[in-house]
Amino acid sequence: MQKYQCVCGYIYDPELGDPDSGIAPGTAFENLPDDWTCPICGVGKDMFSPID
């Protein structure tokens, strides 16, 4: 699954999810809730870019 990086440097790894925000491991970035925000800086999904 594709990883995504926030403008602040945080990397969302779908294999890990975001347990602190209730996002289960295995959740693709595209399937995150629309109101999910970066756990570090608080910006929305639109501020993330796919990375290799």
Secondary structure, 3 states (H helix, E strand, C coil): CCEEEECCCCEECCCCCEHHHCECCCCCHHHCCCCCECCCCCCEHHHEEEEC
